[in-house]
Amino acid sequence: MNAENLIALLIAAPLLGAAVLLVGGRRLDGVGHWIGTLLSTTSFVFGVILFADLLGKNPEHRTLMQHLYTWVPVAGFQADVTFRLDQLSMTFVLLITGVGSLIHLYSVGYMEHDERRRRFFGYLNLFLAAMLLLVLADNYLLLYVGWEGVGLASYLLIGFWQHKPSAATAAKKAFIVNRVGDMGLSIAIMLMFATFGTFAFGPVFAHATGASEGKLTAIGLMLLLAACGKSAQVPLQSWLGDAMEGPTPVSALIHAATMVTAGVYLIVRSGAIFNAAPDAQLVVTVVGAVTLLFGAIVGCAKDDIKKALAGSTMSQIGYMILAAGLGPIGYVFAIMHLVTHGFFKAGLFLGAGSVMHGMNDEVDMRKYGGLRTYMPVTFITFGLGYLAIIGFPGLSGFFSKDKIIEAAFAKGGTEGWILGTCALVGAAITAFYMTRVMLMTFFGEKRWQPDEHGHEPHPHESPKVMTIPMIVLAVGSVFAGGFFSIGDRFLHWLEPITGHSEGNSPLSAAAVTGATMVCLIIGVGIAYLQYGRRPVPAVAPRGSLLTRAARRDLLQDDFNHVVLVRGGEHLTRSLVYVDHTLVDGVVNGTAAGFGGLSGRLRKLQNGYARSYAVSMFGGAALLVAATLLMRAV
């Protein structure tokens, strides 16, 4: 069998799992979780086989195509179901299926007592299949199918515990906010077809340099809007924190291997468009820089461990978007950080789930403390993920995030200094809020109390089916970044697809690393002084104005409510008023005028012959008079 024929099987395996588990009924309840995990792992095995095949080819021949059928065979509008496997999509395939399979295995233990576990694994398989379709599509229309499939799967999983009003609301919020971004992608596809006569990657990218900059800017901005929705970037970031209402494995899958990584993929895959539209590229960097600071500040004020990590994801994806906006200077490092982030963020979320598993599903870090002695495996794996994300020397984040900071400065000029400084400040804040999470969760005195039913938590280590995926992810958190950096192997792997430019940095790599280490030490130090040397109060103090705003997600929901919800209400009322007074007034007024005229004319038709005779006599008299008058003149 040719390697190309395996590409469709990457998607078919989890898609088959979703179909079997969601249609098979309760007879599969006892084995459904293993079926879902097996088919996810099968997809990963196919991915490894294809990866080995690509490694055996010359870099310029590492693009495999598989055409299944013509989807829409219309004259002038050709839509094919064709898959493209190259270095970029292969990277995502391994991340999605590898980390996704570990999350499936973890979920076997985490969801053990859930009556709807079979359905949960069906949704997980559907999530993987949709994300794989998204990254393997060879045209934007097929990518859009996967894009919407990811949105559907996230809605089903975030609201999986729909008996909780908060979960149902969070799912609806994520779905609605993402629809705004999806409009951007649909408009971008329409603009592509109007400009290039196609939406297939090859022709679009080949002709991008010959199109007008205005059209390319419009397409780029619409693609960015789509990326903001899926990747929770400003201004479409409000859904991400609420999405923590779903089961913790869902949070890990969304934040590490699917969903939020889709926006980064879309921008990097569309690099030819953004390279020819510098204004759109500038907006991408601004969005990334703003979001990396926005998410980091929000993460500093959250006591809910999952929401603190959600703010962290928003910030780290901001780094990736910033790097993607730098063009060839940053494309490779955006994807490199995306992969390393996939390891340590999945590990952090699974670690948070392990803590919750041992603490009766408690999420408030103020009710933790001292858990390192009760949960040693969770502590070590979570701690390694913590060190990786803050950029501790030698761990994955050190190699990937520092490269983004270097690339930001390499942009050159005032723009480079601004972006680089934002990235450095973000690194300091990251060190602060992640150290805060570590100290409040695993160090200090125990702070848990009996719940309203008098049940006191008895923290304990999670079963092996949960800890083994955490250990594997911890290994990736430690070694992946260094492995990618040896001989610049990750750069050389992606360069044929993304291109690469060194830029013109005013600072040496050593200077940037030194500045990053200073920021790390400052962030860790402040967190230690505040949370390591002082008792953690049971109730959060009032705090500064910024702290109070950060607890409310920097008022993002308040802004949306005032500007969008109330603004929409006022707009609707205005339109109703215009409809009632102007539109209905014209229609009803016209009808009333004709009705009144008809009423008056009706009086002339009274049925009396003498009235008609008088009218005829009067009309004849007027005619005679008019005739005589005209002759006289």
Buried (B, 14 or more C-beta within 10 A) or exposed (E): EEBBEBBBBBBBBBBBBBBBBBEBEEEBBEEBBBBBBBBBBBBBBBBEBBBEBBEEEEEEEBBBEBEEEEBEEEEEEBBBBBBBBBBBBBBBBBBBBBBBBBBBBBBBBBBEEBEBBBBBBBBBBBBBBBBBBBBBBBBBBBBBBBBBBBBBBBBBBBBBBEEEEEBBBBBBBBBEBBEBBBBBBBBBBEBBBEBBEBBBBEBBBEBBEEBEEEBBBBBBBBBBBBBBBBBBBBBBBBBBBBBBBBBBBBBBBBBBBBBBBBBBBBBBBBBBBBBBBBBBBBBBBBBBBBBBBBBBBBBBBBBBBBBBBBBBBBBBBBBBBBBBBBBBBBBBBBBBBBBBBBBBBBBBBBBBBBBBBBBBEBBBBBBBBBBBEBBEBBBBBBBBBBBBBBBBEEBBBBBBBBBBBBBBBBBEEEBBBBBBBBBBBBBBBBBBBBBBBBBBBBBBEBBBEEEEEEEEBEBEBBBEBBBBBBBBBBEBBBBBBBBBBEEEEBBEBBBBBBBBEEBEBEBEBEEBBEBBBEBBEBBBBBBBEBBBEEEBEEEBEEEEEEBEBBBEBBEBBEEBEEEEEEEEEEEEEEEEEEEEEEEEEEEEEEEEEEEEEEEEEEEEEEEEEEEEEEEEEEEEEEEEEEEEEEEEE
